[in-house]
Amino acid sequence: MARLHLRTAIAGYGHIFPPEAPPPTYEEVLAQWEQWLGPDRATGRRGFVADNGKRLVGVVLAGPDPIEEDAGHVARLYVDPDQWGRGTGTLLYDAAIAHLVARGFREATLWVLEANDRARSWYERLGWRPTGERKATYAPAGIDDLRYRVTLAAAGGVRNIVSDR
């Protein structure tokens, strides 16, 4: 998951971050994933993965919002660049939303890079709306994340989730 995250982030955010911005190291990303899937699992956070039979091609996290206990949260939706536009992200998204609905959440949040027009457009088509909240992601270049919120009944619906496992 850490390697997929790193590969996807470098490909997807290369046009957003300046060349002098240090990319995260594999060790840093691995430590983040160990935290997210370690002690956070007890809070109901779950990871969902997609593979193509040979390797991992996508991942997403879903669970309680770290700030608002009554809201769900979607995080770290990464799809390998060679799988973009093939529906992998939609399948992962559907699994995340189904998990939040099953846990009884009526609303959910997520953070997305302000300059990530592709992701923002996709989430907005699924019913997500910006809250106006922002947080600095890379202050030296003025790069921020924007917070989004959705009512889960309006979250694009839970479509068929198919698994071959």
Secondary structure, DSSP 8 states (H G I E B T S, - for coil): -HHHHHHHHHHHHTTTS-TTS----HHHHHHHHHHHHTGGGGGT-EEEEEE-SSSEEEEEEEEE-SS-TTSEEEEEEEE-GGGTTTTHHHHHHHHHHHHHHHTT-SEEEEEEETT-HHHHHHHHHTT-EEEEEEEEEEGGGTEEEEEEEEEGGGSS---------
